[in-house]
Amino acid sequence: MKKFLCLIFLVAGLLLTGCAKNGRQIMEKEGCFSCHRYKGYGADICPDLTEITKNRSDEFIIQQLKDPGKNFPDSKMPSYNHLSDNEIKAILDYLKTGK
C-alpha cells in the first residue's frame, strides 16, 4: 500500500510540474532559437530574449507565445497556443533563470 501511495504522488507531481521537459528543451523543439537569441545562443533575426523578463511582464510574454498578433499585429511569429500551461511556464522559468 505504501508503494502504491508513493506512485500516486510521483505521477501527480509529474503531471503538475510538466514532466521532465525544461524550458530550453521546449524552445529547442519548437524552433525558437532559429529566430531568437538567448544568452548568446541562437539566431539574431528577431529580438534577443536575454533581458525579456526584465522588460516585459509574465502576462505579456504568455500572451506573446499564445497569440503574437495581439501584441504586435504585424508579427511574423507563429502562435504557440498548442503548448500546455506547464510548457509555457517552463519557458518563462527558463527565460527568468537560464535553467
Backbone as ProteinMPNN parsed JSONL, in Angstrom:
{"seq_chain_A": "MKKFLCLIFLVAGLLLTGCAKNGRQIMEKEGCFSCHRYKGYGADICPDLTEITKNRSDEFIIQQLKDPGKNFPDSKMPSYNHLSDNEIKAILDYLKTGK", "coords_chain_A": {"N_chain_A": [[0.817, -1.191, 0.0], [1.955, 1.231, 0.764], [3.882, 1.646, -1.251], [2.197, 1.968, -3.419], [0.884, 4.393, -2.8], [3.069, 6.112, -2.886], [3.668, 5.949, -5.601], [1.374, 7.105, -6.694], [1.65, 9.756, -5.728], [4.022, 10.452, -7.037], [3.295, 10.318, -9.774], [1.264, 12.284, -9.788], [2.808, 14.516, -9.108], [4.487, 14.692, -11.363], [2.606, 15.264, -13.349], [1.679, 17.76, -12.509], [3.961, 19.354, -12.641], [4.807, 19.319, -15.254], [6.309, 17.233, -16.251], [9.455, 15.938, -17.442], [10.531, 17.776, -19.222], [12.339, 20.73, -19.835], [12.374, 24.338, -20.042], [14.281, 25.177, -21.976], [14.569, 22.874, -23.574], [12.007, 22.715, -24.653], [11.91, 25.109, -26.093], [13.94, 24.571, -27.934], [12.807, 22.377, -29.313], [10.553, 23.589, -30.423], [11.673, 25.371, -32.15], [12.431, 27.969, -31.498], [14.962, 29.126, -31.222], [15.795, 29.391, -33.769], [15.137, 31.839, -34.664], [15.319, 33.605, -32.489], [17.659, 34.832, -30.013], [19.251, 33.819, -27.007], [21.054, 34.599, -24.248], [23.409, 34.621, -25.833], [23.083, 32.376, -27.442], [21.668, 31.026, -30.347], [19.809, 32.431, -33.154], [19.925, 35.778, -34.559], [17.779, 37.043, -35.743], [15.289, 37.891, -34.87], [13.99, 39.644, -31.919], [16.353, 39.651, -29.194], [16.162, 37.521, -26.436], [17.31, 37.586, -23.96], [17.077, 39.583, -21.933], [14.361, 39.791, -21.681], [12.5, 39.169, -19.619], [12.97, 41.134, -17.814], [12.073, 43.37, -18.986], [9.474, 42.95, -19.816], [6.226, 41.886, -18.7], [5.15, 38.809, -17.083], [2.607, 38.132, -17.989], [2.484, 39.478, -20.453], [4.467, 38.097, -21.92], [3.427, 35.49, -21.93], [1.053, 35.971, -23.356], [2.215, 36.742, -25.767], [3.376, 34.365, -26.598], [1.096, 32.765, -26.965], [-0.616, 34.226, -28.686], [0.752, 36.015, -30.806], [0.049, 38.079, -32.576], [-1.712, 39.698, -31.219], [-0.302, 41.388, -29.479], [1.499, 42.532, -31.268], [0.408, 43.417, -34.186], [1.537, 43.059, -36.778], [3.243, 40.943, -36.51], [5.401, 38.258, -37.379], [5.809, 36.018, -36.01], [4.961, 32.704, -35.155], [1.997, 31.286, -33.59], [2.07, 29.762, -30.412], [0.086, 28.444, -29.152], [-0.608, 25.846, -28.884], [0.934, 24.751, -26.941], [1.078, 23.434, -23.629], [-0.075, 24.797, -20.462], [1.837, 24.212, -18.527], [4.116, 23.814, -20.112], [4.461, 26.367, -21.188], [4.899, 27.771, -18.831], [7.317, 26.574, -18.132], [8.99, 27.55, -20.162], [8.888, 30.277, -19.567], [10.027, 30.227, -16.977], [12.597, 29.341, -17.68], [13.481, 31.51, -19.238], [13.655, 33.392, -17.236], [15.552, 32.349, -15.433], [17.53, 30.943, -16.792], [17.777, 28.26, -16.506]], "CA_chain_A": [[0.0, 0.0, 0.0], [2.845, 2.381, 0.846], [4.464, 1.834, -2.583], [1.128, 2.466, -4.277], [0.704, 5.805, -2.492], [4.253, 6.808, -3.416], [3.497, 6.002, -7.051], [0.335, 8.109, -6.963], [2.238, 11.082, -5.517], [5.003, 10.67, -8.092], [2.558, 10.616, -11.011], [0.62, 13.588, -9.599], [3.869, 15.516, -9.183], [4.908, 14.833, -12.758], [1.535, 15.925, -14.084], [1.591, 19.15, -12.095], [5.172, 20.106, -12.973], [5.105, 19.294, -16.675], [7.222, 16.117, -16.501], [10.894, 16.167, -17.42], [10.986, 18.802, -20.16], [12.591, 22.063, -19.308], [12.09, 25.401, -20.993], [15.21, 25.186, -23.117], [14.211, 21.755, -24.439], [10.78, 23.083, -25.369], [12.28, 26.13, -27.072], [14.681, 23.873, -28.995], [11.851, 21.571, -30.077], [9.633, 24.474, -31.136], [12.428, 26.158, -33.123], [12.546, 29.366, -31.073], [16.324, 29.614, -31.408], [16.015, 29.633, -35.197], [14.929, 33.273, -34.857], [15.685, 34.369, -31.297], [18.892, 34.551, -29.279], [19.147, 33.897, -25.553], [22.382, 34.492, -23.638], [24.413, 34.337, -26.857], [22.776, 31.165, -28.204], [20.557, 31.143, -31.287], [19.899, 33.395, -34.251], [19.618, 37.161, -34.175], [16.813, 37.558, -36.711], [14.221, 38.521, -34.08], [14.529, 40.193, -30.668], [17.113, 38.871, -28.22], [15.292, 37.249, -25.292], [18.113, 37.536, -22.742], [16.564, 40.515, -20.918], [12.919, 39.948, -21.899], [11.713, 39.129, -18.373], [13.2, 42.385, -17.088], [11.39, 44.435, -19.722], [8.072, 42.591, -20.078], [5.571, 41.117, -17.641], [4.836, 37.404, -17.377], [1.372, 38.115, -18.76], [2.815, 39.876, -21.814], [5.218, 37.01, -22.559], [2.476, 34.398, -22.155], [0.198, 36.404, -24.466], [3.029, 36.73, -26.984], [3.517, 32.966, -27.016], [-0.191, 32.215, -27.372], [-1.217, 34.993, -29.783], [1.684, 37.119, -31.053], [-0.592, 39.164, -33.301], [-2.45, 40.575, -30.306], [0.64, 42.414, -29.021], [2.111, 43.145, -32.442], [-0.42, 42.958, -35.307], [2.332, 42.689, -37.956], [4.211, 39.917, -36.108], [5.569, 37.054, -38.204], [5.993, 34.909, -35.073], [3.801, 31.799, -35.099], [1.373, 31.07, -32.293], [2.429, 28.539, -29.688], [-1.096, 28.169, -28.347], [-0.713, 24.392, -28.703], [1.704, 24.356, -25.765], [0.32, 23.374, -22.375], [0.279, 25.829, -19.479], [3.095, 23.796, -17.894], [5.21, 24.064, -21.053], [4.653, 27.817, -21.244], [5.528, 28.124, -17.557], [8.715, 26.124, -18.205], [9.7, 28.519, -20.99], [9.0, 31.502, -18.77], [11.028, 29.961, -15.927], [13.91, 29.297, -18.334], [13.855, 32.881, -19.602], [13.973, 34.114, -15.993], [16.675, 31.801, -14.669], [18.531, 30.297, -17.627], [17.836, 26.849, -16.135]], "C_chain_A": [[0.869, 1.267, 0.0], [3.468, 2.688, -0.52], [3.435, 2.418, -3.543], [0.901, 3.964, -4.055], [1.88, 6.633, -3.011], [4.137, 6.977, -4.93], [2.46, 7.057, -7.43], [0.904, 9.515, -6.799], [3.265, 11.419, -6.596], [4.311, 11.063, -9.389], [1.893, 11.985, -10.909], [1.653, 14.712, -9.704], [4.345, 15.752, -10.603], [3.858, 15.558, -13.58], [1.465, 17.407, -13.749], [2.801, 19.975, -12.512], [5.535, 20.059, -14.445], [6.12, 18.24, -17.052], [8.662, 16.601, -16.598], [11.361, 17.304, -18.311], [11.253, 20.117, -19.448], [12.365, 23.09, -20.412], [13.002, 25.414, -22.199], [14.884, 24.06, -24.085], [12.972, 22.081, -25.265], [11.095, 24.117, -26.441], [13.074, 25.529, -28.228], [13.712, 23.144, -29.916], [10.952, 22.452, -30.945], [10.344, 25.378, -32.143], [12.615, 27.62, -32.752], [13.924, 29.957, -31.373], [16.693, 29.774, -32.883], [15.868, 31.121, -35.515], [15.474, 34.113, -33.702], [17.003, 33.905, -30.706], [18.597, 34.668, -27.789], [20.518, 33.611, -24.965], [23.439, 34.033, -24.64], [24.143, 33.12, -27.709], [21.569, 31.42, -29.1], [20.806, 32.222, -32.319], [19.566, 34.799, -33.744], [18.698, 37.827, -35.191], [15.732, 38.378, -36.009], [14.807, 39.003, -32.758], [15.274, 39.175, -29.799], [16.25, 38.725, -26.973], [16.027, 37.275, -23.951], [17.543, 38.403, -21.619], [15.043, 40.649, -20.953], [12.121, 39.975, -20.605], [11.956, 40.351, -17.495], [12.4, 43.532, -17.703], [9.905, 44.191, -19.934], [7.523, 41.752, -18.936], [5.379, 39.663, -18.066], [3.614, 37.322, -18.285], [1.629, 38.478, -20.219], [3.503, 38.733, -22.558], [4.287, 35.837, -22.866], [1.561, 34.738, -23.33], [0.952, 36.344, -25.781], [3.208, 35.308, -27.504], [2.205, 32.419, -27.581], [-0.779, 32.904, -28.597], [-0.362, 36.214, -30.087], [1.063, 38.313, -31.761], [-1.366, 40.118, -32.41], [-1.554, 41.705, -29.806], [1.215, 43.21, -30.188], [1.372, 42.654, -33.688], [0.365, 42.518, -36.545], [3.34, 41.58, -37.671], [4.218, 38.734, -37.068], [5.731, 35.812, -37.322], [4.755, 34.016, -35.08], [3.239, 31.712, -33.686], [1.868, 29.755, -31.701], [1.308, 28.176, -28.721], [-1.289, 26.673, -28.099], [0.075, 23.904, -27.485], [0.807, 24.357, -24.53], [0.737, 24.532, -21.467], [1.593, 25.492, -18.789], [4.287, 24.047, -18.814], [5.503, 25.566, -21.152], [5.321, 28.309, -19.961], [7.001, 27.722, -17.561], [9.543, 27.072, -19.056], [9.924, 29.804, -20.211], [10.041, 31.358, -17.668], [12.434, 29.958, -16.518], [14.377, 30.707, -18.695], [14.233, 33.708, -18.384], [15.28, 33.656, -15.369], [17.819, 31.257, -15.524], [18.687, 28.82, -17.331], [16.577, 26.135, -16.565]], "O_chain_A": [[0.556, 2.245, -0.678], [3.573, 3.853, -0.906], [3.762, 3.261, -4.379], [0.743, 4.718, -5.016], [1.688, 7.738, -3.518], [4.472, 8.032, -5.47], [2.656, 7.813, -8.381], [0.665, 10.377, -7.644], [3.356, 12.571, -7.019], [4.701, 12.038, -10.032], [1.954, 12.768, -11.856], [1.391, 15.742, -10.324], [4.579, 16.894, -11.0], [4.198, 16.386, -14.426], [1.213, 18.226, -14.634], [2.677, 21.183, -12.717], [6.497, 20.711, -14.851], [6.745, 18.356, -18.106], [9.05, 17.555, -15.924], [12.495, 17.759, -18.166], [10.493, 20.547, -18.581], [12.187, 22.735, -21.577], [12.549, 25.636, -23.322], [14.917, 24.265, -25.298], [12.907, 21.752, -26.449], [10.606, 24.019, -27.567], [12.899, 25.935, -29.377], [13.782, 23.273, -31.138], [10.631, 22.09, -32.077], [9.685, 26.079, -32.911], [12.93, 28.435, -33.62], [14.045, 31.128, -31.731], [17.786, 30.242, -33.203], [16.406, 31.606, -36.51], [16.021, 35.196, -33.913], [17.413, 32.756, -30.871], [17.799, 35.504, -27.364], [21.077, 32.53, -25.153], [24.26, 33.167, -24.337], [24.911, 32.847, -28.631], [20.564, 31.972, -28.652], [21.868, 32.844, -32.354], [19.009, 34.978, -32.662], [18.819, 39.021, -35.465], [15.317, 39.428, -36.5], [15.992, 38.797, -32.497], [14.882, 38.013, -29.687], [15.669, 39.704, -26.505], [15.42, 37.012, -22.912], [17.534, 37.98, -20.463], [14.494, 41.543, -20.309], [11.156, 40.732, -20.498], [11.222, 40.577, -16.533], [12.092, 44.523, -17.041], [9.157, 45.129, -20.204], [8.255, 41.005, -18.287], [5.438, 39.334, -19.251], [3.587, 36.538, -19.234], [1.063, 37.863, -21.123], [3.155, 38.439, -23.701], [4.357, 35.258, -23.951], [1.319, 33.899, -24.198], [0.393, 35.939, -26.801], [3.193, 35.078, -28.713], [2.214, 31.688, -28.572], [-1.374, 32.249, -29.453], [-0.7, 37.326, -29.68], [1.505, 39.445, -31.566], [-1.647, 41.245, -32.817], [-1.992, 42.852, -29.717], [1.392, 44.424, -30.093], [1.683, 41.577, -34.197], [-0.117, 41.668, -37.295], [4.204, 41.304, -38.503], [3.167, 38.271, -37.51], [5.785, 34.691, -37.826], [3.629, 34.511, -35.019], [3.923, 32.027, -32.712], [2.056, 28.767, -32.411], [1.547, 27.67, -27.624], [-2.043, 26.28, -27.209], [-0.101, 22.766, -27.049], [-0.103, 25.177, -24.406], [1.771, 25.163, -21.683], [2.383, 26.389, -18.496], [5.353, 24.449, -18.349], [6.663, 25.976, -21.194], [6.205, 29.164, -20.004], [7.843, 28.458, -17.045], [10.686, 27.371, -18.708], [11.027, 30.35, -20.203], [10.846, 32.264, -17.448], [13.36, 30.511, -15.924], [15.539, 31.052, -18.479], [15.044, 34.629, -18.487], [16.036, 34.469, -14.837], [18.945, 31.125, -15.046], [19.612, 28.18, -17.833], [16.441, 24.933, -16.338]]}, "name": "protein", "num_of_chains": 1, "seq": "MKKFLCLIFLVAGLLLTGCAKNGRQIMEKEGCFSCHRYKGYGADICPDLTEITKNRSDEFIIQQLKDPGKNFPDSKMPSYNHLSDNEIKAILDYLKTGK"}
